[in-house]
Every structure is written in C-alpha cells, then in structure tokens.
Amino acid sequence: MKILALFSVLFLTAVSAFAQKPSITVYLAGDSTMAQKTDDRRPETGWGEYLQNQLDDRRVRVENHAQNGRSTKSFINEGRWQAIVDKLKKGDYVFIEFGHNDEKLDKPDVGAAAGTDYRNNLIRFIADVRAKKAFPVLLTPVMRRRFDEKGEFYDTHGEYPDVVRKVAAEYKVPLIDMHRKSESIIKSLGVEDSKKLFLILRPKENPNYPDGVEDNTHFSAFGAEQMARAAADGIREAKIKLAKYLIDDKNEDFRARLLPTKYESGFRMDGYWVWCGSSIKGDDGKYHLYASRWPNSTPFSPYWLTNSEIVHAVADTPEGPYKFADVALAPRGPEFWDGQMTHNPAIRKYGDTYLLFYTGTTYKGARPSATNPVGETDALKLEAHRGERIGLATSKSPYGPWTRLDKPILDTVPNSWEQYLVSNAAPVVMKDGKVRLYYKGVEKLRVNAIGLAIADCPTCEYKRVSDKPLNMGIGAEDPFIWQENGKFKALMLDHDRRYSPDKEIFYAVSDDGLKWRVPRKAIAVSRNVRFADGSVKKMSSTERPHVLIENGRPTYVFFATGETIDGKRYTWNMVIPLKKD
C-alpha cells in the first residue's frame, strides 16, 4: 500500500507539472517593430513583447525571435529562420511580419523586391512551418506615422502589404492585417496624439535619449500595447484556433467601480506637500490614514526624497476629511538607516498588531531647507536616492508609539535588477500568517520593476521568490496588492505610459500572485476625476494607489494627486468610493 501511495503521489506530481507546462508555442518572426528591446533602448518597445499578456500563459508561450533591422532575406541568411524551424513541434504557431526592411532595395543584404524575393520568402516560410505540422500566420507590416502638411495620413509600404494579403489568400493562411489595424489606430488619434504611440521624446526626458528623439517607426510602450491588442483582435477575427486561449477579461473593469467623490474628502495639510496615503479602520472604529508630508516652502522634488516624514491623520468615515493627529515616523538622525527620511507608508494589521511598512533612507549632513537647498543632480540627493530601503514599524495602537527595526526588512541585491534601490512596499498578509511583500526594485535610475519576497511572519526574514522581477512590466511602480474572489489583484502607476499616455493607475489580475495579466480595460483610476456635483476635473497626477479593504472587499481607493490654483501647486490624498458588489 505504501508503494502504491508513493506511486500515486509521484504520478499526480508529474501530471500536475505536465499540465502546468504550456503545450503551444507561438514563435514571432519579424523586424524591430515586433522585437524585444534592451534596457538601453527603452522606452522603445516591440509590440511582440506584449502579445503574451493577451494569451493564457498556462497553455501558450510566446517566444519572440524578431530582430531589429531584419527582412525576410536577412532573417533567412543569418540562420534565424532555421532556428525557429528546428524548434517547431506539431501544433505550434509562427507569426510572420516583415516588410519595413525588405523595402530597402538599395541595401542588397536586406532588400527583397515585393513581387519576387519577398513573395517567395513568405511562401517558403509557409511551407517550412506546415512541414513540421505547425501553423503559419501572416501579418502585414505595421504603419509608420506619416502625415502630410494638410494633416492627411499616408502610407509608405507600397506593394508589400498587398503581397502578404495575396499570398495568405492563395495559400489559405490566416491573415492578421496589422497594416490596416495600425492605420486605424494612428488615424483615430490624429496628428498630435498619435505621437504618443511612437518613440518621440523631448531632450532630457529620458536618460537613454539625452538629446531627445523623433522616431515615427518604432513604438513607445503605449503604442506597443495597442498593437498587441490589435493582433489579439486579429486572432479572433481570423478564427484561428489559438483564439480559445486569448484572455477573456471583459468583466475585469476596476474603473467601472468608481463612484463620484467629494472634492473636500481625503487629507490635506496647510504648509505641506502631502503624498502616499494608506488607511485602515482601527479598533476604536475610526479610520486612520498614514501619509507622507514635507514643507511646501521648498520644491516638491527632490525634497520628498530628503525631507519626507510619515504622519498620522484620523477621520470618522473612510472619505474623511482626515485631521492631522501626530507624526508617526519622525527623523531620528543620520546614524540610522532611515534616520533622515520616511516615505511610502503601507498600513496593515497582523492579529492585534499594527504594521507600518515604509521606505526610509539616510544621508550625511543637515537636512535640506529653503535656506539650505538641494538640487536634482546634487550628490546629497543621489545619496538619499540610492539609500532607499524598506522598513517596518509595529504598534499595538494606531496612535503609536511605533517600534522601528534598526535595519531594513528588505535590502538591495548587488549586480541584479534591484541593485540601485528597493522601495514602495505592498504587503499582503495571508491567511496562513505569512506575509507577501511586493515592492519596487531599481537596477539603474528610472528602470523600475516589481519583485516579491515572502516571510513566515512580519518580522521574519523576507526571502525573494526569484532572482528576476515579476511580469508586471518594466516601468510599473507604486503597487498595491490585495486578494478578492480567489484572485490576486493589483493597482500600479503606469510610469512608462504603457496603457495610457497620461501616466495613470492601471489594474492587473493574477491567479497565483506571480504571473500577472492586464485586462483590456487597463486604466483603473484616470486623471479625469468625477465629483459629486457633476463636474469632471483633470488632476495633475494619480499616484501611490491604496485600496481600503473592509470585510474582504474593496470599498474605497486612495491616491496622491494635485492641481495648480492661481499659479501655485497643491498636493493631497484623494479618496474615491467604490460601488458595492
């Protein structure tokens, strides 16, 4: 019986492992518009990078072989095509999109005439894939952004898209017409707004492009996301069998939960910048908000990094308005790792103990002020930035006193994707008592990603689940994670404008908290806020989201925002009520 039981366990383990391995691979063969990019090219993004988010990764794996500057000819001659063919197995797919470089007939290594070499190479691709009992899918080349002096859009691809269409029809191959789909997206946005789809940056806007760039061929993260979704639509429209593995997220729409709010709700403080709010219902029945503040007699940045402290405010209702109660985590001296600045509070409860997770840092010398200023490029600012780590303070009361640890609960990892700093704690207290700590890691300035570490208890050692970041998107930050209806859910800041050109808060869903997908209705909190008086106002920002969870369901969303009135900027924590189930 023991042998039988052992065999059963091993068999079930093997079956489970097999079931979890994707059975279908989608290979991408194409050029730079589809290709995976390196960090030094960001925010340039190939649309193929985001196709996996459209497909169930338990059943389908996307393998991107597209390369910058390649044509059908050079892709074959460099052995890249054969590398795909050698890996193909029955039931796999190959998505084939070329044209941008085939058009360059003045370059003999890449140029392929539309009616001859280009056509023949497409036919070869079809035959090679079918010989392996796999499925070819042809895609027309995506459009470049081109408008004439009258604002009329025009095409630059000549015969190439029609050749793809004719070959697909002749050889009965599914066609995804990215040429027409991308044209529709670009034209719908118009001359100015369509720039947001492409790699167009002002000087000094991004360290990878100090002189700026105006590239009307390659996509921004936002543009790549739109093209990947257009490709997913094409899979459905062409009735490709793969369509049954597309993510069905039509009911995932966090933004639809938002109700109108009151302008006077939330938390403000005269004389201070206010940011990063996190609220909880206390044992006294009141609502306790922990937020960051620093004097607004100095600029917003970089003084948030050098002068922020965490304060505590109280209200009778979740919406507030909240009234200042006390300073929860004040400066305690440069000799402590968090002695000069505390920021990004995240309040949770563990049994009868309140947990206040936060970002802290320190630096040498006096704290900056209006008379002792610090600049964005000053060594002190960079020292403070690189010192950011995640800490934890505990208390039996929301009013404190708070006991801080004398070292961070999470530090950086040398020579890794999180070697520069770790911050923005997003803890989830699990039913088994363990704590999942989601957080932002930074490899180098402005290259953000999200990681996960798990501890057996709040003050136990936090162990990373992987030496790689989660698939929540390079550039995502400010995570807030919760559990609802058997799933993990997240709100994050779309720092790289992947889902919205306005850098708003987006929504993600996961079955296990490790592999995440973003619904088609990605934006959770727009900068355009509806108020109870019927007005709609565009705020300067929506950052640092926090969701108040009561009786297991979200009831309010908090976020940091601001606006300019009579030439002066103000910031505060806004609260928006959510619809009941």
Secondary structure, DSSP 8 states (H G I E B T S, - for coil): -HHHHHHHHHHHHHHHHHHHS-SEEEEEEE-TTTS---GGGTT-B-GGGGSGGGB-TTTEEEEE---TT--HHHHHHTTHHHHHHHH--TT-EEEEE--TTTT-TTSTTT---IIIIIHHHHHHHHHHHHHTT-EEEEE-------B-TTS-B----TTHHHHHHHHHHHTT--EE-HHHHHHHHHHHHHHHHGGGGEEEE-TTSSTT-TT-EEEEEEE-HHHHHHHHHHHHHHHHHTT-GGGGGB---TT--GGGGB--B-TT-SB--TTEEEEEEEEEE-TTS-EEEEEEEEETTS-STTHHHHH-EEEEEEESSTT---EEEEEEE----TTSTTSSEEEEEEEEEETTEEEEEEEEE--SS----SSS---TTSHHHHHHHHT-EEEEEEESSTT---EE-SS-SB---TTSTTSSEEEEEEEEE-TTS-EEEEEEEESSTT-EEEEEEEESSTTS--EES-SS--SS-TTEEEEEEEEETTEEEEEEEETT-SS-TT--EEEEEESSSSSEE--SS-EEE-SEEEBTTS-EEE-S--EEEEEEEETTEEEEEEEEEEEEETTEEEEEEEEEEB---
